[in-house]
Amino acid sequence: MPSQSTDADANASIASRQSVYADAGRAAVWGLGVNLFLVVLKIVGGLVTGSVALLADAVNSIGDVASAIAVRGALQVAQRDEDEDHPYGHTKAESIAGLSVALIVAFSAGMLAFETFSRLGGTPPPIATSAGIIAAICAIIKEITYRYVNNVAKDLRSTSLHASALDHRSDAISSGVVAIALLASPIFGDKAAYIDPIAAIFVCGYLIYVGAKMFATIAAELMDQQADKETVALVRSVASNVDAVADVEKLRVRKSGLEFFAEIHIQVEGHLTVSEGHRIGHNVKDQLMAKIPRLRDVHVHIEPFEQGD
């Protein structure tokens, strides 16, 4: 009967991990669909109204489509089982995708800022007021998408989805700035054309900061930084409550994509046999894998417990 219970726990753990990837995949596909729709909307709107701003924003959305495809592909790769060349699996593919999106956000903002600065000295082009409504619609859609993807990213602690969410938020801000400039043109006349580039420079500075911060966070994860305190505390608590575990001596937990790997040193009574210690170690691993489904693997090391250690 114990073996049947262990098998059931293992199957439940696998099902839970699959559910996590399914949720992340849905969020990525949703973002991809929204970006594709906005590319078409901005191109058509730009051509019909003659708005260069909308056409430029469409180019930005094409880059977002590429980023969304990369994130979706990375989530697919991350689910692959271990193989001879990748004994720890492919989970870091998700983090690598997030790193790429963070770099794209910062680089795109830098290029836009440079281009905006270069045009400040010239005469601003006339602004098509009718395009403001389209830009406002794009901003609203992007903000809604940001909130959805960001909520999923928080629940799953997904770095790639968080980076994608920030990308959606940056697009919402950019489209909002364009909409304000276009809709304000009848009020401010020729001066309204200057609102867009000035606001764009401030937005670009914000996006560069966000991209750099996101890059630092994901880079730390790729360097096997210790997992968040809540996860580490949960692993310690579950292991400590396993029968015959006297203490947890050392614990390392690292995040790898959407999953975690743990290395734990537990102390047991020194008079126990090797077989008994081995059984306790297996119990610790089984309990951890069952109660924390996002643990991909656990390495347990047994140490003798001496009173006063």
Secondary structure, DSSP 4 states (H G I P E B T S, - for coil): -HHHHHHHHHHHHHHHHHHHHHHHHHHHHHHHHHHHHHHHHHHHHHHHHT-HHHHHHHHHHHHHHHHHHHHHHHHHHHTPPP-SS-TT-STHHHHHHHHHHHHHHHHHHHHHHHHHHHHTTSPPPPP-TTHHHHHHHHHHHHHHHHHHHHHHHHHHT-HHHHHHHHHHHHHHHHHHHHHHHHHHHHHHGGGGGGHHHHHHHHHHHHHHHHHHHHHHHHHHHHTTPBPPHHHHHHHHHHHHTSTT--EEEEEEEEEETTEEEEEEEEEEETTS-HHHHHHHHHHHHHHHHHH-TTEEEEEEEEEEE-TT-
